Structures are given as C-alpha cells and as structure tokens.
Amino acid sequence: MKANDCRVDTIRRYPEKSLAITQRLAGSSLVKLGFDESAAIGEAKRCLGNILCKSCDLCRLFCPDLAITRNENKIEIDDNYCKGCGICASICPKGAIKMVLEE
C-alpha cells in the first residue's frame, strides 16, 4: 500500500486588484478588478490542480485493520497492521492511495 503524498498543503491565494477609495467614490465602476492573465492561471492551478488528499479521512474510517492514522496532516499506513485489502485505495475519491506490489 502506498499513500501518494497525502498531505494537505495550502497555497496562498493570488491578491485581487481593486479600485482605490477615491476612484470608488468618483463613479460607478467595478470595485474588484479581478485577475490579470498570469494571476488567473495561477489561481486556477491553485484550486483545480490539487488532486491529492483532501483530508476526508474515508480511508481511515473504512480501514478494517485500523492501520491508517493521520499525523500532522499526513496519512500514515502501518504495514505491520495493513493486510492489503485495498479498501482504502478503492474508497479514496482523489486516488491518493494506490495499491502497489511489495518488492
């Protein structure tokens, strides 16, 4: 059993530009100006690019051997207790846990 980097990493949001207060008072323009192209791409990657663990803990809840624990936002699988049933890998909605042959 292998947990593929099952950490919950946070990536800061890109700052969104907005009008200065004097410009807001002068007219009825949009206050929030949105992102430029590079910031929009970065923000999309931040939100849509993370296909790893989202801390749903389904793997831990469904493990019949209680072999899965979470320590400081990282999933750990204890090979001494894991029997290789594959329930965790099949239940993971993000595919963060994979069944691999032991060498």
Backbone atoms as SQL, in Angstrom:
CREATE TABLE atoms (id INTEGER PRIMARY KEY, chain TEXT, resi INTEGER, resn TEXT, atom TEXT, x REAL, y REAL, z REAL);
INSERT INTO atoms VALUES
  (1, 'A', 1, 'MET', 'N', 0.849, -1.163, 0.000),
  (2, 'A', 1, 'MET', 'CA', 0.000, 0.000, 0.000),
  (3, 'A', 1, 'MET', 'C', 0.893, 1.224, 0.000),
  (4, 'A', 2, 'LYS', 'N', 0.536, 2.214, -0.769),
  (5, 'A', 2, 'LYS', 'CA', 1.349, 3.420, -0.846),
  (6, 'A', 2, 'LYS', 'C', 0.442, 4.640, -0.827),
  (7, 'A', 3, 'ALA', 'N', 0.710, 5.553, 0.081),
  (8, 'A', 3, 'ALA', 'CA', -0.018, 6.814, 0.124),
  (9, 'A', 3, 'ALA', 'C', 0.784, 7.835, -0.661),
  (10, 'A', 4, 'ASN', 'N', 0.192, 8.365, -1.716),
  (11, 'A', 4, 'ASN', 'CA', 0.877, 9.340, -2.579),
  (12, 'A', 4, 'ASN', 'C', 0.814, 10.733, -1.986),
  (13, 'A', 5, 'ASP', 'N', 1.819, 11.077, -1.197),
  (14, 'A', 5, 'ASP', 'CA', 1.934, 12.415, -0.658),
  (15, 'A', 5, 'ASP', 'C', 0.605, 12.921, -0.136),
  (16, 'A', 6, 'CYS', 'N', 0.078, 12.241, 0.834),
  (17, 'A', 6, 'CYS', 'CA', -1.240, 12.543, 1.378),
  (18, 'A', 6, 'CYS', 'C', -1.159, 13.667, 2.400),
  (19, 'A', 7, 'ARG', 'N', -0.665, 14.797, 1.981),
  (20, 'A', 7, 'ARG', 'CA', -0.593, 15.942, 2.863),
  (21, 'A', 7, 'ARG', 'C', -1.580, 16.986, 2.396),
  (22, 'A', 8, 'VAL', 'N', -1.976, 17.809, 3.320),
  (23, 'A', 8, 'VAL', 'CA', -2.858, 18.909, 2.978),
  (24, 'A', 8, 'VAL', 'C', -2.000, 20.159, 2.906),
  (25, 'A', 9, 'ASP', 'N', -1.600, 20.511, 1.717),
  (26, 'A', 9, 'ASP', 'CA', -0.787, 21.707, 1.524),
  (27, 'A', 9, 'ASP', 'C', -1.686, 22.856, 1.105),
  (28, 'A', 10, 'THR', 'N', -1.431, 24.005, 1.670),
  (29, 'A', 10, 'THR', 'CA', -2.209, 25.174, 1.287),
  (30, 'A', 10, 'THR', 'C', -1.330, 26.100, 0.461),
  (31, 'A', 11, 'ILE', 'N', -1.902, 26.634, -0.570),
  (32, 'A', 11, 'ILE', 'CA', -1.219, 27.595, -1.429),
  (33, 'A', 11, 'ILE', 'C', -1.985, 28.905, -1.303),
  (34, 'A', 12, 'ARG', 'N', -1.256, 29.967, -1.024),
  (35, 'A', 12, 'ARG', 'CA', -1.908, 31.263, -0.836),
  (36, 'A', 12, 'ARG', 'C', -2.624, 31.723, -2.100),
  (37, 'A', 13, 'ARG', 'N', -3.748, 32.390, -1.874),
  (38, 'A', 13, 'ARG', 'CA', -4.498, 32.971, -2.985),
  (39, 'A', 13, 'ARG', 'C', -3.710, 34.109, -3.605),
  (40, 'A', 14, 'TYR', 'N', -3.951, 34.326, -4.871),
  (41, 'A', 14, 'TYR', 'CA', -3.361, 35.471, -5.554),
  (42, 'A', 14, 'TYR', 'C', -4.152, 36.712, -5.133),
  (43, 'A', 15, 'PRO', 'N', -3.456, 37.822, -4.859),
  (44, 'A', 15, 'PRO', 'CA', -4.188, 39.031, -4.452),
  (45, 'A', 15, 'PRO', 'C', -4.997, 39.593, -5.621),
  (46, 'A', 16, 'GLU', 'N', -6.217, 39.967, -5.325),
  (47, 'A', 16, 'GLU', 'CA', -7.097, 40.520, -6.349),
  (48, 'A', 16, 'GLU', 'C', -7.028, 42.044, -6.299),
  (49, 'A', 17, 'LYS', 'N', -6.863, 42.660, -7.447),
  (50, 'A', 17, 'LYS', 'CA', -6.746, 44.114, -7.515),
  (51, 'A', 17, 'LYS', 'C', -8.120, 44.751, -7.377),
  (52, 'A', 18, 'SER', 'N', -8.144, 45.919, -6.729),
  (53, 'A', 18, 'SER', 'CA', -9.395, 46.660, -6.597),
  (54, 'A', 18, 'SER', 'C', -9.117, 48.160, -6.725),
  (55, 'A', 19, 'LEU', 'N', -10.170, 48.914, -6.960),
  (56, 'A', 19, 'LEU', 'CA', -10.043, 50.364, -7.125),
  (57, 'A', 19, 'LEU', 'C', -9.708, 51.031, -5.801),
  (58, 'A', 20, 'ALA', 'N', -8.976, 52.122, -5.888),
  (59, 'A', 20, 'ALA', 'CA', -8.706, 52.934, -4.700),
  (60, 'A', 20, 'ALA', 'C', -10.008, 53.597, -4.243),
  (61, 'A', 21, 'ILE', 'N', -10.056, 53.994, -2.987),
  (62, 'A', 21, 'ILE', 'CA', -11.279, 54.567, -2.425),
  (63, 'A', 21, 'ILE', 'C', -11.702, 55.824, -3.177),
  (64, 'A', 22, 'THR', 'N', -10.743, 56.641, -3.552),
  (65, 'A', 22, 'THR', 'CA', -11.087, 57.880, -4.278),
  (66, 'A', 22, 'THR', 'C', -11.735, 57.558, -5.618),
  (67, 'A', 23, 'GLN', 'N', -11.267, 56.522, -6.293),
  (68, 'A', 23, 'GLN', 'CA', -11.857, 56.121, -7.575),
  (69, 'A', 23, 'GLN', 'C', -13.234, 55.495, -7.357),
  (70, 'A', 24, 'ARG', 'N', -13.414, 54.812, -6.251),
  (71, 'A', 24, 'ARG', 'CA', -14.728, 54.220, -5.949),
  (72, 'A', 24, 'ARG', 'C', -15.779, 55.295, -5.747),
  (73, 'A', 25, 'LEU', 'N', -15.399, 56.360, -5.047),
  (74, 'A', 25, 'LEU', 'CA', -16.342, 57.441, -4.761),
  (75, 'A', 25, 'LEU', 'C', -16.653, 58.279, -5.994),
  (76, 'A', 26, 'ALA', 'N', -15.741, 58.291, -6.965),
  (77, 'A', 26, 'ALA', 'CA', -15.899, 59.140, -8.149),
  (78, 'A', 26, 'ALA', 'C', -16.891, 58.596, -9.167),
  (79, 'A', 27, 'GLY', 'N', -17.142, 57.300, -9.178),
  (80, 'A', 27, 'GLY', 'CA', -18.021, 56.756, -10.210),
  (81, 'A', 27, 'GLY', 'C', -18.617, 55.419, -9.810),
  (82, 'A', 28, 'SER', 'N', -19.223, 54.793, -10.783),
  (83, 'A', 28, 'SER', 'CA', -19.886, 53.514, -10.516),
  (84, 'A', 28, 'SER', 'C', -19.169, 52.365, -11.221),
  (85, 'A', 29, 'SER', 'N', -17.836, 52.434, -11.239),
  (86, 'A', 29, 'SER', 'CA', -17.047, 51.369, -11.854),
  (87, 'A', 29, 'SER', 'C', -17.034, 50.142, -10.946),
  (88, 'A', 30, 'LEU', 'N', -16.543, 49.060, -11.493),
  (89, 'A', 30, 'LEU', 'CA', -16.363, 47.858, -10.679),
  (90, 'A', 30, 'LEU', 'C', -15.326, 48.127, -9.603),
  (91, 'A', 31, 'VAL', 'N', -15.585, 47.657, -8.410),
  (92, 'A', 31, 'VAL', 'CA', -14.647, 47.838, -7.310),
  (93, 'A', 31, 'VAL', 'C', -13.541, 46.801, -7.410),
  (94, 'A', 32, 'LYS', 'N', -13.911, 45.568, -7.631),
  (95, 'A', 32, 'LYS', 'CA', -12.936, 44.486, -7.798),
  (96, 'A', 32, 'LYS', 'C', -12.586, 44.376, -9.269),
  (97, 'A', 33, 'LEU', 'N', -11.283, 44.445, -9.554),
  (98, 'A', 33, 'LEU', 'CA', -10.848, 44.428, -10.948),
  (99, 'A', 33, 'LEU', 'C', -10.518, 43.024, -11.449),
  (100, 'A', 34, 'GLY', 'N', -10.500, 42.050, -10.564),
  (101, 'A', 34, 'GLY', 'CA', -10.215, 40.677, -10.983),
  (102, 'A', 34, 'GLY', 'C', -8.728, 40.434, -11.124),
  (103, 'A', 35, 'PHE', 'N', -8.394, 39.385, -11.843),
  (104, 'A', 35, 'PHE', 'CA', -7.009, 38.967, -12.013),
  (105, 'A', 35, 'PHE', 'C', -6.519, 39.276, -13.415),
  (106, 'A', 36, 'ASP', 'N', -5.206, 39.539, -13.537),
  (107, 'A', 36, 'ASP', 'CA', -4.636, 39.580, -14.871),
  (108, 'A', 36, 'ASP', 'C', -4.460, 38.130, -15.332),
  (109, 'A', 37, 'GLU', 'N', -4.015, 37.934, -16.549),
  (110, 'A', 37, 'GLU', 'CA', -3.980, 36.579, -17.116),
  (111, 'A', 37, 'GLU', 'C', -3.091, 35.630, -16.323),
  (112, 'A', 38, 'SER', 'N', -1.901, 36.051, -15.951),
  (113, 'A', 38, 'SER', 'CA', -0.989, 35.148, -15.239),
  (114, 'A', 38, 'SER', 'C', -1.514, 34.810, -13.840),
  (115, 'A', 39, 'ALA', 'N', -2.114, 35.791, -13.152),
  (116, 'A', 39, 'ALA', 'CA', -2.683, 35.523, -11.832),
  (117, 'A', 39, 'ALA', 'C', -3.901, 34.605, -11.941),
  (118, 'A', 40, 'ALA', 'N', -4.696, 34.775, -12.988),
  (119, 'A', 40, 'ALA', 'CA', -5.870, 33.912, -13.179),
  (120, 'A', 40, 'ALA', 'C', -5.450, 32.466, -13.422),
  (121, 'A', 41, 'ILE', 'N', -4.404, 32.277, -14.199),
  (122, 'A', 41, 'ILE', 'CA', -3.892, 30.919, -14.448),
  (123, 'A', 41, 'ILE', 'C', -3.353, 30.321, -13.154),
  (124, 'A', 42, 'GLY', 'N', -2.601, 31.112, -12.388),
  (125, 'A', 42, 'GLY', 'CA', -2.073, 30.641, -11.114),
  (126, 'A', 42, 'GLY', 'C', -3.166, 30.291, -10.125),
  (127, 'A', 43, 'GLU', 'N', -4.214, 31.106, -10.063),
  (128, 'A', 43, 'GLU', 'CA', -5.339, 30.844, -9.157),
  (129, 'A', 43, 'GLU', 'C', -6.089, 29.587, -9.576),
  (130, 'A', 44, 'ALA', 'N', -6.252, 29.376, -10.871),
  (131, 'A', 44, 'ALA', 'CA', -6.917, 28.165, -11.353),
  (132, 'A', 44, 'ALA', 'C', -6.094, 26.923, -11.018),
  (133, 'A', 45, 'LYS', 'N', -4.780, 27.012, -11.173),
  (134, 'A', 45, 'LYS', 'CA', -3.924, 25.874, -10.819),
  (135, 'A', 45, 'LYS', 'C', -3.986, 25.594, -9.325),
  (136, 'A', 46, 'ARG', 'N', -4.072, 26.655, -8.545),
  (137, 'A', 46, 'ARG', 'CA', -4.153, 26.504, -7.093),
  (138, 'A', 46, 'ARG', 'C', -5.422, 25.746, -6.700),
  (139, 'A', 47, 'CYS', 'N', -6.524, 26.076, -7.327),
  (140, 'A', 47, 'CYS', 'CA', -7.802, 25.470, -6.969),
  (141, 'A', 47, 'CYS', 'C', -8.039, 24.124, -7.639),
  (142, 'A', 48, 'LEU', 'N', -7.656, 23.999, -8.890),
  (143, 'A', 48, 'LEU', 'CA', -8.007, 22.813, -9.662),
  (144, 'A', 48, 'LEU', 'C', -6.880, 21.802, -9.783),
  (145, 'A', 49, 'GLY', 'N', -5.658, 22.200, -9.456),
  (146, 'A', 49, 'GLY', 'CA', -4.518, 21.329, -9.672),
  (147, 'A', 49, 'GLY', 'C', -4.269, 20.318, -8.576),
  (148, 'A', 50, 'ASN', 'N', -4.856, 20.502, -7.412),
  (149, 'A', 50, 'ASN', 'CA', -4.587, 19.603, -6.300),
  (150, 'A', 50, 'ASN', 'C', -5.513, 18.396, -6.370),
  (151, 'A', 51, 'ILE', 'N', -4.968, 17.275, -6.821),
  (152, 'A', 51, 'ILE', 'CA', -5.786, 16.066, -6.922),
  (153, 'A', 51, 'ILE', 'C', -5.461, 15.088, -5.811),
  (154, 'A', 52, 'LEU', 'N', -4.644, 15.526, -4.860),
  (155, 'A', 52, 'LEU', 'CA', -4.250, 14.637, -3.780),
  (156, 'A', 52, 'LEU', 'C', -5.237, 14.716, -2.627),
  (157, 'A', 53, 'CYS', 'N', -4.845, 14.157, -1.538),
  (158, 'A', 53, 'CYS', 'CA', -5.676, 14.025, -0.344),
  (159, 'A', 53, 'CYS', 'C', -6.310, 15.347, 0.082),
  (160, 'A', 54, 'LYS', 'N', -7.582, 15.297, 0.420),
  (161, 'A', 54, 'LYS', 'CA', -8.306, 16.465, 0.896),
  (162, 'A', 54, 'LYS', 'C', -8.772, 16.294, 2.340),
  (163, 'A', 55, 'SER', 'N', -8.142, 15.386, 3.072),
  (164, 'A', 55, 'SER', 'CA', -8.451, 15.165, 4.488),
  (165, 'A', 55, 'SER', 'C', -9.882, 14.709, 4.732),
  (166, 'A', 56, 'CYS', 'N', -10.434, 13.948, 3.834),
  (167, 'A', 56, 'CYS', 'CA', -11.788, 13.445, 4.070),
  (168, 'A', 56, 'CYS', 'C', -11.788, 12.309, 5.089),
  (169, 'A', 57, 'ASP', 'N', -10.631, 11.659, 5.268),
  (170, 'A', 57, 'ASP', 'CA', -10.432, 10.578, 6.230),
  (171, 'A', 57, 'ASP', 'C', -11.291, 9.335, 5.964),
  (172, 'A', 58, 'LEU', 'N', -11.823, 9.202, 4.757),
  (173, 'A', 58, 'LEU', 'CA', -12.584, 7.997, 4.434),
  (174, 'A', 58, 'LEU', 'C', -11.712, 6.751, 4.529),
  (175, 'A', 59, 'CYS', 'N', -10.469, 6.868, 4.076),
  (176, 'A', 59, 'CYS', 'CA', -9.569, 5.714, 4.134),
  (177, 'A', 59, 'CYS', 'C', -9.400, 5.242, 5.571),
  (178, 'A', 60, 'ARG', 'N', -9.232, 6.185, 6.469),
  (179, 'A', 60, 'ARG', 'CA', -9.040, 5.866, 7.873),
  (180, 'A', 60, 'ARG', 'C', -10.304, 5.280, 8.493),
  (181, 'A', 61, 'LEU', 'N', -11.449, 5.822, 8.112),
  (182, 'A', 61, 'LEU', 'CA', -12.717, 5.351, 8.668),
  (183, 'A', 61, 'LEU', 'C', -13.087, 3.953, 8.186),
  (184, 'A', 62, 'PHE', 'N', -12.745, 3.627, 6.939),
  (185, 'A', 62, 'PHE', 'CA', -13.128, 2.344, 6.369),
  (186, 'A', 62, 'PHE', 'C', -12.094, 1.243, 6.555),
  (187, 'A', 63, 'CYS', 'N', -10.913, 1.562, 7.062),
  (188, 'A', 63, 'CYS', 'CA', -9.866, 0.556, 7.231),
  (189, 'A', 63, 'CYS', 'C', -10.279, -0.450, 8.304),
  (190, 'A', 64, 'PRO', 'N', -10.480, -1.727, 7.935),
  (191, 'A', 64, 'PRO', 'CA', -10.914, -2.720, 8.924),
  (192, 'A', 64, 'PRO', 'C', -9.809, -3.104, 9.909),
  (193, 'A', 65, 'ASP', 'N', -8.561, -2.806, 9.575),
  (194, 'A', 65, 'ASP', 'CA', -7.438, -3.174, 10.437),
  (195, 'A', 65, 'ASP', 'C', -6.922, -2.006, 11.278),
  (196, 'A', 66, 'LEU', 'N', -7.550, -0.829, 11.148),
  (197, 'A', 66, 'LEU', 'CA', -7.114, 0.372, 11.862),
  (198, 'A', 66, 'LEU', 'C', -5.637, 0.648, 11.627),
  (199, 'A', 67, 'ALA', 'N', -5.201, 0.438, 10.390),
  (200, 'A', 67, 'ALA', 'CA', -3.792, 0.596, 10.029),
  (201, 'A', 67, 'ALA', 'C', -3.460, 1.997, 9.532),
  (202, 'A', 68, 'ILE', 'N', -4.471, 2.861, 9.402),
  (203, 'A', 68, 'ILE', 'CA', -4.250, 4.199, 8.844),
  (204, 'A', 68, 'ILE', 'C', -4.458, 5.238, 9.935),
  (205, 'A', 69, 'THR', 'N', -3.476, 6.113, 10.056),
  (206, 'A', 69, 'THR', 'CA', -3.568, 7.214, 11.005),
  (207, 'A', 69, 'THR', 'C', -3.199, 8.509, 10.286),
  (208, 'A', 70, 'ARG', 'N', -3.588, 9.620, 10.882),
  (209, 'A', 70, 'ARG', 'CA', -3.231, 10.930, 10.343),
  (210, 'A', 70, 'ARG', 'C', -2.389, 11.630, 11.399),
  (211, 'A', 71, 'ASN', 'N', -1.177, 12.002, 11.004),
  (212, 'A', 71, 'ASN', 'CA', -0.271, 12.725, 11.879),
  (213, 'A', 71, 'ASN', 'C', 0.152, 14.013, 11.208),
  (214, 'A', 72, 'GLU', 'N', -0.222, 15.140, 11.809),
  (215, 'A', 72, 'GLU', 'CA', 0.122, 16.461, 11.276),
  (216, 'A', 72, 'GLU', 'C', -0.208, 16.580, 9.791),
  (217, 'A', 73, 'ASN', 'N', -1.448, 16.328, 9.454),
  (218, 'A', 73, 'ASN', 'CA', -1.954, 16.454, 8.082),
  (219, 'A', 73, 'ASN', 'C', -1.299, 15.503, 7.100),
  (220, 'A', 74, 'LYS', 'N', -0.758, 14.407, 7.547),
  (221, 'A', 74, 'LYS', 'CA', -0.180, 13.418, 6.653),
  (222, 'A', 74, 'LYS', 'C', -0.730, 12.038, 7.018),
  (223, 'A', 75, 'ILE', 'N', -1.185, 11.319, 6.005),
  (224, 'A', 75, 'ILE', 'CA', -1.683, 9.964, 6.207),
  (225, 'A', 75, 'ILE', 'C', -0.499, 9.019, 6.356),
  (226, 'A', 76, 'GLU', 'N', -0.576, 8.134, 7.337),
  (227, 'A', 76, 'GLU', 'CA', 0.447, 7.119, 7.521),
  (228, 'A', 76, 'GLU', 'C', -0.232, 5.750, 7.561),
  (229, 'A', 77, 'ILE', 'N', 0.335, 4.814, 6.815),
  (230, 'A', 77, 'ILE', 'CA', -0.190, 3.449, 6.780),
  (231, 'A', 77, 'ILE', 'C', 0.822, 2.549, 7.465),
  (232, 'A', 78, 'ASP', 'N', 0.387, 1.876, 8.529),
  (233, 'A', 78, 'ASP', 'CA', 1.262, 0.987, 9.293),
  (234, 'A', 78, 'ASP', 'C', 1.253, -0.392, 8.636),
  (235, 'A', 79, 'ASP', 'N', 2.377, -0.740, 8.005),
  (236, 'A', 79, 'ASP', 'CA', 2.480, -2.021, 7.299),
  (237, 'A', 79, 'ASP', 'C', 2.394, -3.217, 8.237),
  (238, 'A', 80, 'ASN', 'N', 2.621, -3.013, 9.518),
  (239, 'A', 80, 'ASN', 'CA', 2.501, -4.119, 10.479),
  (240, 'A', 80, 'ASN', 'C', 1.053, -4.547, 10.670),
  (241, 'A', 81, 'TYR', 'N', 0.114, -3.630, 10.456),
  (242, 'A', 81, 'TYR', 'CA', -1.305, -3.938, 10.637),
  (243, 'A', 81, 'TYR', 'C', -2.053, -4.080, 9.313),
  (244, 'A', 82, 'CYS', 'N', -1.578, -3.420, 8.261),
  (245, 'A', 82, 'CYS', 'CA', -2.251, -3.461, 6.962),
  (246, 'A', 82, 'CYS', 'C', -2.198, -4.866, 6.375),
  (247, 'A', 83, 'LYS', 'N', -3.364, -5.368, 5.979),
  (248, 'A', 83, 'LYS', 'CA', -3.448, -6.705, 5.381),
  (249, 'A', 83, 'LYS', 'C', -3.544, -6.655, 3.857),
  (250, 'A', 84, 'GLY', 'N', -3.570, -5.432, 3.297),
  (251, 'A', 84, 'GLY', 'CA', -3.595, -5.285, 1.846),
  (252, 'A', 84, 'GLY', 'C', -4.951, -5.523, 1.216),
  (253, 'A', 85, 'CYS', 'N', -6.022, -5.248, 1.939),
  (254, 'A', 85, 'CYS', 'CA', -7.366, -5.494, 1.402),
  (255, 'A', 85, 'CYS', 'C', -7.722, -4.531, 0.265),
  (256, 'A', 86, 'GLY', 'N', -7.133, -3.323, 0.279),
  (257, 'A', 86, 'GLY', 'CA', -7.373, -2.363, -0.793),
  (258, 'A', 86, 'GLY', 'C', -8.603, -1.501, -0.630),
  (259, 'A', 87, 'ILE', 'N', -9.295, -1.606, 0.490),
  (260, 'A', 87, 'ILE', 'CA', -10.495, -0.796, 0.704),
  (261, 'A', 87, 'ILE', 'C', -10.145, 0.688, 0.674),
  (262, 'A', 88, 'CYS', 'N', -9.032, 1.051, 1.317),
  (263, 'A', 88, 'CYS', 'CA', -8.645, 2.471, 1.355),
  (264, 'A', 88, 'CYS', 'C', -8.409, 3.019, -0.045),
  (265, 'A', 89, 'ALA', 'N', -7.749, 2.245, -0.884),
  (266, 'A', 89, 'ALA', 'CA', -7.458, 2.694, -2.245),
  (267, 'A', 89, 'ALA', 'C', -8.742, 2.797, -3.071),
  (268, 'A', 90, 'SER', 'N', -9.664, 1.892, -2.863),
  (269, 'A', 90, 'SER', 'CA', -10.895, 1.922, -3.649),
  (270, 'A', 90, 'SER', 'C', -11.862, 3.001, -3.172),
  (271, 'A', 91, 'ILE', 'N', -11.798, 3.363, -1.895),
  (272, 'A', 91, 'ILE', 'CA', -12.739, 4.341, -1.349),
  (273, 'A', 91, 'ILE', 'C', -12.248, 5.784, -1.519),
  (274, 'A', 92, 'CYS', 'N', -10.950, 5.980, -1.754),
  (275, 'A', 92, 'CYS', 'CA', -10.381, 7.334, -1.831),
  (276, 'A', 92, 'CYS', 'C', -10.916, 8.071, -3.058),
  (277, 'A', 93, 'PRO', 'N', -11.651, 9.177, -2.863),
  (278, 'A', 93, 'PRO', 'CA', -12.223, 9.895, -4.001),
  (279, 'A', 93, 'PRO', 'C', -11.182, 10.633, -4.837),
  (280, 'A', 94, 'LYS', 'N', -9.985, 10.843, -4.303),
  (281, 'A', 94, 'LYS', 'CA', -8.946, 11.579, -5.015),
  (282, 'A', 94, 'LYS', 'C', -7.861, 10.665, -5.581),
  (283, 'A', 95, 'GLY', 'N', -7.915, 9.372, -5.300),
  (284, 'A', 95, 'GLY', 'CA', -6.909, 8.457, -5.809),
  (285, 'A', 95, 'GLY', 'C', -5.543, 8.681, -5.191),
  (286, 'A', 96, 'ALA', 'N', -5.516, 9.177, -3.945),
  (287, 'A', 96, 'ALA', 'CA', -4.254, 9.480, -3.281),
  (288, 'A', 96, 'ALA', 'C', -3.555, 8.221, -2.754),
  (289, 'A', 97, 'ILE', 'N', -4.294, 7.120, -2.622),
  (290, 'A', 97, 'ILE', 'CA', -3.704, 5.875, -2.151),
  (291, 'A', 97, 'ILE', 'C', -3.781, 4.862, -3.292),
  (292, 'A', 98, 'LYS', 'N', -2.662, 4.239, -3.578),
  (293, 'A', 98, 'LYS', 'CA', -2.574, 3.273, -4.668),
  (294, 'A', 98, 'LYS', 'C', -2.132, 1.923, -4.125),
  (295, 'A', 99, 'MET', 'N', -2.641, 0.862, -4.713),
  (296, 'A', 99, 'MET', 'CA', -2.185, -0.480, -4.397),
  (297, 'A', 99, 'MET', 'C', -0.977, -0.767, -5.278),
  (298, 'A', 100, 'VAL', 'N', 0.138, -1.131, -4.649),
  (299, 'A', 100, 'VAL', 'CA', 1.353, -1.474, -5.382),
  (300, 'A', 100, 'VAL', 'C', 1.893, -2.783, -4.850),
  (301, 'A', 101, 'LEU', 'N', 2.563, -3.547, -5.697),
  (302, 'A', 101, 'LEU', 'CA', 3.178, -4.802, -5.265),
  (303, 'A', 101, 'LEU', 'C', 4.395, -4.515, -4.407),
  (304, 'A', 102, 'GLU', 'N', 4.544, -5.256, -3.335),
  (305, 'A', 102, 'GLU', 'CA', 5.733, -5.112, -2.498),
  (306, 'A', 102, 'GLU', 'C', 6.910, -5.770, -3.175),
  (307, 'A', 103, 'GLU', 'N', 8.045, -5.157, -3.024),
  (308, 'A', 103, 'GLU', 'CA', 9.255, -5.722, -3.630),
  (309, 'A', 103, 'GLU', 'C', 10.116, -6.386, -2.584);
